[in-house]
């Protein structure tokens, strides 16, 4: 028998499992105060998932508000939807808008790597779809433990297969991303998925339930027991050293159902039969009903027993907590319901009217004629706990910052061996083993994809396009989270600019340890400040994103990982710039200032046995902006451009040569280790035809970008780095081997 509101009013002293559902005692008492009685089992389930860290942002809200001070416009136009919506939407010109967002699916991907990662992709795609956009691409940012650990060899293949299978079955290109390895990700991998979609301005849809008498329709897959509690609970607690203490079942994805759901939803939009829409992701029906109702102008009444189930034994609270995938909820005018149902039937998508919008201010949910939920919807969806967690700069960081890599022995190994060590480092090595499992060119609009430094997609037949990059270096953020967040921002910004696109907006996925640890909370606060200050200086709004806390195994937190996605716009994709080496005889120019900056570098890690200390390289956002201005004006003079990132100049030169299959000669200028392996920011390695060298040099001077000619593209397969000489085959073998070798083992 269901626990009704009447029963709850008459049995105030019934013991309830609030702690098992992740609620604190004071939170439970607050729920009782809101309702004026104890909650029913169904109400307790709703509040527990919606007040979880993953859904309510209760530890981060006070700091995320700082993003509200950032610009609401971009160099291309208005921000049409921002933080608080399913995904950010911005004007890119020609009547087009683009929506993009990045979110985490970290803990589920450790418990069940394939389904955890797959449903992460599915969830972000539905966020894009819910804005009225056609999804056109995905990207992923992945973090794992060391390659040689058995658990990495369990998790990595499952995650990659999940990302690839789901995206491939949807027919969406995976246009780029990143993968990093660090001991702190052992037992707590990060799976951050980014989705991007395009729409006309008039097609924008928002999540709200308005219009008394309008019907509430649940459509898509049926509701099952998979994912009960799911990410909303699992992502809101720390893993024990032996694994997660609680393991709610991970959602199970069906990409073919999602493909039908996408096409069905787009046709529903085109027919004009939807007045409000919400996807069912974290917290499932609890989220969709409470968020739609609280964002509308009335209340909502739901008959929960109408929910199509694939497990008839589910209780009301289990149905409300289920995070079964491929489901959406729409608000439809009564006179358009039949048309809505016909479109769903055409796509073989099950649809059921389960309620209606009311003229009250309550969310009421009945189960077989009896009320099991009667709540103010805003208290569930928006007015949850807000914590100002204590934070403090950790004592250990001074010692870490004093241990500068610049002071390490630079002749610990012969220089030639250092080059091979860096090129064979897991955080530099070839990602083809990963990316070959993704379809990068389906739909026919992919212009750039891995191994390019940023992805690019054509939007319309006139050549309008968008470029995207996701970046973060957790080792740098560990040394200084403020600067680490700005490095992530600057690197993604630079990677987009290198293609010839203009960076215009940001989405972020902020991955940190437990917010109950003052040190981890300090890292988070510093990263927020770094991003806010950085975005303000660059003039780029943050359109939305995600916070993922409790990325911690026992007492070991991950290195702070504030992943940043940057979107850029290019007027004509035909003018894009590739990162691979241009034709033989082209000159190579190094743009930007190269300093003696080795702390946090790949060189320090692989030449000095995992060394991590010192202060990160300087972040010069004005210099980054000058690079954008130069690349925007002089793209006709540039034959190639590769950003300098982890691994420094040696990586940029060697990777460009390997990908192009051409030799290269690079001069050594300055102290060898700093020159080849330093990781100073705001730098590009650019290929220029000698015939336009003078014009190119003048453009660099105009934009005050330091530029020095450092090399030449060779006819052959030799790679000459100063006095060192390598065959392309030797370098390629070293670079390509690490991930396949680990996976084969």
N, C-alpha and C positions, 0 to 999 in steps of 0.2 A: 504494500500500500504506500502511495506517495505521501511524502511529508508536506502537508498543505499549510497555507498561511494561517488558516483557522487553528490547525493543530499546533503550529508554532506559538501562537498567541496564548494557547491554553496550557502549554508545557514549557514554561520558561527555563526550567532547570535541567533539561535534557543535555547530557554530555555530547559535545560535537567535536569532530576531528580537525579542528581548525589548524593545529600545529602540523599535522600530517599533510595538510594542503599548502603549507608554506607561509601561513599567516602568523604574525606576532600577536601576543596576547592583547596589546593595546589596540592593534588593528581590529581584532575580533570584537573588542569592546566598543570600538567606534562604529562598527557595523550595527551592533545592537542599538546604539544611540540613534543612528540614522533611521532605523526601522521602527524603533520604539518597542521592540520585542527581539527575541532570538531569531536569527535567520532560519529559513527552511533549508533542507539539504541542498535544494537546487540553487537557492540564493547564495548559500555559503560557497558552492562550487563556482558560481559566477564571480563573486567578489574575489575569491582566491586566485583565479586565473587572471582576472583583469587588474588586480592589485599586485600581481607578481612584478618583479623587477623588469622582466622582458617586455611586459605590456604597458606598465604604468610609468616607467622611467622615474620611479620615486626617489632614487638617489641622484639622478642627473638633471632633473627638471630645473632646479635653481641655477644651474650652470649653463644649460642649453639655452636659456632665455637670452644669453648674451648674443646669440646668433641673430636675434631679432633686431639688433642695432645695425646690421649690415645692409648694403644696398638692396632695394627691391626691383632694381632694373639692371640690365646687362648692357654691354655696348651694342647689342643687337635689338634690344626692345624690352618690353615689360616682362616681369615675372608674373605669369598667369595663375599659378598656384604654388604654394610654398610649404614650409614646415607645418605639419599637422594634417596634411592631406596624404592620400595613399602614396603619392609621388610628386615631386616638383615638376612644374610645367613652365617652359619659357618660350617666348616668341623668338623665332630665328629668321623671320622675313618671308616675303612672298606668300603670306597668308598661312605659313606653316608654323607649327609649334612642335617642340620635342619634350618628352618626359623621360626622366631617368632617376634611378635610385639604387643604392647599394644597401644590402642587409646581410645579417649574419645567420648562419645555421650551424653553429660551432659544436655545441654539446651533442645534439643528435647525430652529428657526423662522426663522433667518437664511438658512440654506442652502436650505431649501425651505419657504417660509412657510405654505402651505396644509396640507401634510401634517405639518409640524412642530407646528403649533398643534392640528390635528385629533387627532393621536395623543397630544398632551398631555392633551386632554380625555378621550380613551379610557382612558389610563393611570390618571388619578385616579378615574375612575368604577369601574374594576376594583378599585382599592384599597378603595373603599367597599363594593363587592359582596363582596370577600373576607372582610369582617368579619361577613357574614351579613345585611347590610342591603339594603333596596331603595333604590337611588339615587333621589333625588327632586328634585335640583336641582344646578346648577353656577353658578359665577361666574368671572370672569376679571380679572386685573390685568395691564395691558399697558403697555409702555414703548417708545417709538420715538424716532428722531432728529427734527429739525425738520420741520414739515409740508411745507415747500417743497423739501426735498431729493428728488431723483429716487429714491434708494434707499428713502426712507420711502414714497414713492408706489408702490414695488414691494412692500415688506414689509407695510405696514399692510393693504391690501385682501386680500392672501393670508392673513394671520393671522386677520383678522375672518371671512373666508369659511370658513377651516378650523374655527374655534371654532363658528361658526353652523351650518355644514353638519353637523358631527359631532353636536353637541348636539341639533339639530332632528331629525335622523334617528333618534336614540335616543329621542326623545319626552321630553326632559328640559328643563324651563324654565331659562333663564339669567336669574337674578333680580337681577343687579347686578354691579358691578365698577367699574373705573376705567381711564382711559387718560391717560398723561402723555407729554410731549415734552421732550427735552433733547438738546443736541448730543452728549453723551457716549454716548447710546444709538445713535448712528449706527454702523452696522456691528455692533452688538451689542444687538438688541432684547431685551426681556424678555417672556416669555409665561408667566405664573404662573396655573395653573388650580386652582380650588377645587371640591371635590365634597362633597355632603352626602347622607346617607341615614338612614333610620329603621328601627328593628327593635325587637322585643320582647326583654326581657332574656334570655329562654331561647334566643333564636336566635343569640346571639353565637358566632362561630367564630374560631379562632385558627390561625396558620400553624405546624403542627408535624406531624412524621411519627412516629407511635408505633404499637406493636402489631406484633410480629414476624410476618411473613407477610402483612400487609396489602398490598394492591396499590396501585401508583402509576399513576394514569391521567392522561394528557395529553389535554385536550379543547379544542375550539374550532377556530380556523383552522389550516390547515396551515403548515408552516415553510418560509420562502423565503429568498432572498438579500437581501431588503430589510432594512436596519437592522443589517447585520453590523458589530459594533463600536458602531454607533448612538450613542445618547446617552451610554452609559457611557464611551466614548472621546472623543466629540466635545465633551462638556461638561467634560472634564478637561484642557483645554489652552486656551491663549490664541490668539485669532485673530491672524494676521499682519495688517499694515496693508492688504495687498491681498486679504484674505479668509482663510478657514481654511486652515491648512497641510495638514491632513488632512480629508478629507470622506467619512467612511464614509457609505454610503447611508442616507438618512433613512427611517424606518419609513413604510409605506403603510397607512393605516387603512381599514377597512371597517365603517362604523357599523351597517349592517344585520346583519352577522355578530355584532357586539357586542350588539345588541338581542336576538338569539336566545340569545346566551351568557348575558345577564342573566336572561332568563326561565327558561332551562334550569337555571341555577345556583340560582335561588330555589326551583325545584321540587325540585331535588336536596336542598337544605337542608330543605325541608318534609317530604320523605320520610325524612329521617334517615339517608341513606346516605353522608354525608361525615364522616370523622373528622378530617381536616386539609385545609387548602386554601391555595394560594398563587397569586397572579396572576403572569403572565410579563410583566414590564415591562423596565426597564433590566437588561441582562445576560442576559435570556431564560432558557434552560434552565440556564445556569450558576448563576443566582441561585435559581431555584425548587428545584432539586435540593439545592444546598448549604444553603440556608436551612431548608428543611423537615427535612433530615437533622440539621442541627446543633441544631435546636430540639426534636428528638424524643428518644426514649429508646433509640435503636439506630442502626444504619447504614442504608444504602440501596444496592440494586443496580439498575442501569438498563441496558437493552439499547437502545442509542441507535439502532440500525438499524431499530427498530420505529417511529421517529418519522415520522408522515405528512409527506411533503415535497411541495412544488410545484416543486422544482428538484432533480432526482435527482443532479445533479453535485456537490452540496454535500459537503464533507469533514466529518469528525467535529468538528473545531475550529470550522468555520463554522456547523455546526448549533448548537453550544454557545454561540456568540457572537451568533447571530441574534436580533434583537429584533422579529421579526415580531409583529404585534399580534393582539388578540382570542384569546389563548390563556390557559388556566389549567391548574393541576395539582392533582389531588385524591388523597387517601389514602383507600382504601375497603376495608372488610373483604371477604375473599374471597366470603363468602356473599351479599354485597349487590352484587357486580359486575354481575350480569345485570340487576338492577333499575336500577342506574346507567346501563347501556347503553341500556335501554329508554327511559328518560326523555330521554337525549341524542338517540336516534333520533326520538322524538316531535317534538323541536325542530329536527331536521335539523342537529344538531351532531355532528361527527365526534369519536369518542372511541376511544382506544387504550390498552390496558394496556402500559406500557413498562418496568415494574419492580416491585420489592417492597421492603418494609421488612425489614431483616435484624437479626440479634441481635448483630452486631459493632459496631464504632465507625468504620467506613470508608465512604466513598462510592466505590463501584466502578462504572465505566461501561464496558460492552463494546461493541465494534463488530464485527459478524459473527463473534462467538465469541471475539474477542481483546480483552484488557483494554487500554483506552487511557487510563483514569483510575483511579487508586487513591490516594485522599487522605483525610486526616482532614477531615471537612466543615467543622468549626469554623474551621480555619485558612484556609479559602476565604471563608467567609461572615462571620466575626466577629473573627478574630484577625489581621487584616491590619495593615499598618503604622500606627503612631500617631506623628504628628509634633508636636512643640512648636515650631512655626515662630517665628522671631524676629519681634518686632513693636516698632515705635517710633513715637511721636508725630511726625508729619512736621514739618519745619522751616517749611514754607510756611503752616501753619495759623494761626500767630500773626498773620501779615500779613493773612490773609483775615479773621480775627476782628476785627482792628482797623479794618477798612474797613466800618464800620457803615452800614447803609442809613438809619438814623435821622438821619444827618448829611447826607443828600442834599438837594438843592434840592426843596422841596415845591411851588414855583410854576413848575417847568420847563415846564409846559403849563397851560392853563386847566383848572380843576377838572372842568368838563363833559367836556372831551376826555380827561382821565384816566379818568373813569368809562367812557367808550366803549372806551378802550384796554384796560382791565382786563376788561370784559365780552366783548371780542373776542379776548382772549388764548387761544392754543391750550390752555393748561392750565386754562382756565375754560369755554371754549366748549361748546356743546351737543354731546352724544355720540349724538344720535339716529341719525346716519348709521351708527354702529356698532350700536347696540342694536336698530334696526329690522330688522337681519338675524338677530336671535335671536328664537325663540319664547319669550316670557316667561310664558305662561299655560297651556301644555299641561299635562295631568294635572288641571287644575281646582282645585289647592290653593294657587296663588300668591295671596298676600294683598297684598303690596307688591313692586314691582319698579322698575327705573329708569324715570323720573327721580327716584324716591324716594331718600332718602339711605341706605337699607338695604333689603335684600330680606327678605321674610317668607313662610313656608310653613306652612300648616295641617297638623298631624300626625294628629289624630283628629277624630271627629265631635263631640266635646265642645268643640272649639275650641282645644285645646292647640296651640301653635305655636312655631316657632323663627325668629329673625331673625338675619341675617348681614350683615357688612360687611367689606370688605377695603380697607386704606388704607396709604399711605406717601407721604411727600414727600421725594424724594431730595435736593432742593436744601437742605432743612433738615438732613438727615443729613450732607451734605457739610460744613456749618458746624460740626456737633458730632454725631458718630454716636451718642453716649450719649443725648443729648436727642432726636436725630432718631428713634431707635427708640422712645423713650417717646412722642413725638408721634404716631407711627404707631399705637401701642397706644391712646393716649388718644383719637385721632380715631375709630378703629373702634369703640371702647367707647362713645363719645358718640353716634355714628350709630345704633348699636343701641339705646341708651337712649332716643333721641329717638322711637323708635316705640312706647315703652311697655313694651318687653321688658327683662328683667333680664340684663345681660351675665354669662356664667358661665365661659367657657373660650376658649382662644387656640390657634390654629395659625399657624405662621409660615413664610415663605419668604424666606431670607436671601440676597440677591443682591449679590455683591461682586466686586472685581477679583482679580488673581492672589494666592494665598496666599504665593507666593514673594517678593512685594513687602512689605517690613515696614510700609509705610504702609497698604496695603490690609488687611493682617492686623490692624493696630492699629484700623482702622475696624471690622472685624468683631468684635474682642474688646470694644471699647467698646459696640457695639450689643447684644451678648449681655448685658453687664453692665446696660445700660439696660433691656432687656426683663426680666431676672431681677428687678431691683429694682422695676420697675414692676408686674410681675405679682404680686410678693409684697405690695406695698402695696395693690393692688386685690383680692387674694385669688383670682386666676384662675390655674388650672393651664395649662401649655402641654401640649397633648395629643399633639403631634407636629408634623412639618413637613418642611422641606427646606433644604439649603444648596446654593447654586449659586455656585461660584468660577470664576475665569478669565473673567469677563465683562469682557473687555479687548481692545482692538484695537491691536496694536503696544504702544506705551507708554501709551496712553490708556485708563484704566479708567473704567467707569461711575461716576457718583455713587453712593455706597452706598445700597442700596435694600432695607432690612429690612421687607418687606411683612408686615403683620399681619392675620390674619383673626380676628374676634371673633364668637362665637356667643352669642346670648341666648335666653331662654325667656320666653314669654308664656302666661299661663293661658287666655286667651280672645282669639283673634285679632279678635273683634268689637270689642274695646276698643282696637285699635291706633290710633296717631296718624299722620296723613299729614303730609308736609312741604309740601304746596302750601297757598296762602293759603286761609283759611276765608271765610265769607260776608261780604258788605258790612257795614260797621259794626263788625266785630270789632276789638278793640284788639291792637296788636302790642307785645310786651314783649321786651326784651333781657335775657337771664339771663347772669350771670357778670361778671367784672371786665374792662373794656376798658382796655388799657394802650397806651402809645406803642411798639408793637413792629412794625417794618417789615422787619427783616433777613430775607432769604430769601423775601420776599413776592413775589406776582405783581406788585404795584405796582412794586417795585424792578426787576423783570425787564423789564417792558414800557414803563415810563416812563423808565427809565434804562439802556436798551440792554443788557440782559442782566446787570445788576449782581447779583453774588452775594458778599456779605460780611457781616460782623458776627456776632452770636450769635443763635441761634434764640429765639423767644418762650419765656417761662417755661412749664414744665410743672407743673401743680398737680393731682396725682392725687386729693388729698382733695376739691378742688372738683369734680372729675369724679364722685366717689362721691356727693357731695351732690346733683348733678344727677340721678343715677340714683334716689336715694331720693325726691327730689321728684317725678320723672316717674312712679315706681311708685305713689306714694300719690295724686297729684293728676291722674291721666290723665283722669278724668271732667270736670275743669275745663279741659282743654287741647283746643283745636280744631285746632291745627296746631303742628308743631315742626320747625324746620330747623336743623341744626348749622351753626355758622360754621366754615368751613374755608378753603382757599386762596381768596383774593379778598375775604375778610372780610365785613363787614356789607353792603356794596353788592351782592356776589354773592348772598348769602342772600336779600335783599329782592327783587332783580330777578328771579332765577330763580323764586322762589315766585310772583311776579306773572305771569311769562310762562306758567308751567305751568298756573296757575289761570285765566289769561285775564282777570284783574282788575287794576284800578289799585291803587296804594298810595301812602301818604304817610308818609315817615320824617323825623323831626326830626334836625337836626344838633346834637350835644351834644359840645362839645370841639373840639380842633384838627381841621380838616377832613380832612387826609390820614390821620392816625391813626384818626379816627373811621370813615371810610368803608372804608379799605383795610388797616388793621391786622389782624394775624392772631393775636391773643391766643387762647389755648386756653380750654377749659371754658366755652364760650358757646353759647347756643341763642337763636334768634329764634322766639318762641312767640306763637300767636294765641289770644286769650281773649275770650269773650263778655263785654261790659260788665256784664251782669247778675250775673256771678259774680266780678267783679274784686276785690271786697273779700275774698272767701273765698280767691281765688287769691293775693292779696298776703299773706294770713296764712300760707298754706302755704309761700310762699317764705321768709318770716321764720322760720318754724319750722325749716326745713332750712338756714337761714343761707346762702341763695343770693341774691346781689345781684340785684335785679330793678328795671328802670326801664321805664316805658311810653314807647315811642319812636315809635309811629305808629298808623295806622288803615288798614283795607281800604276802598278807595273804590268808589263806584258809577260805573264808567266805565273808561277805558283809559289814564288819565294816571298817570305815575309821578313823584311829587314827592320829591326828595331834598334836604332843606334848601331852599335858594333855587333849586335847579336843577329844571327840568321837562323831562320826556321823554314822548314817546308810547310806548305799549307796542310799537307797530309798529317804531319806530326801534330800541329796545333788542333786541327779538326778532330783527330782521334782523341786527344786529351780532353777537349771541350765536350765532345758528344758522349763520352763513355759513362760518366758517373751514375746518372739515373737509370739507364738501361741495365748496367751491371748490377746495381742494387736490386732492381726488380727481378732480374733473372735469378738472383741468388735465393 
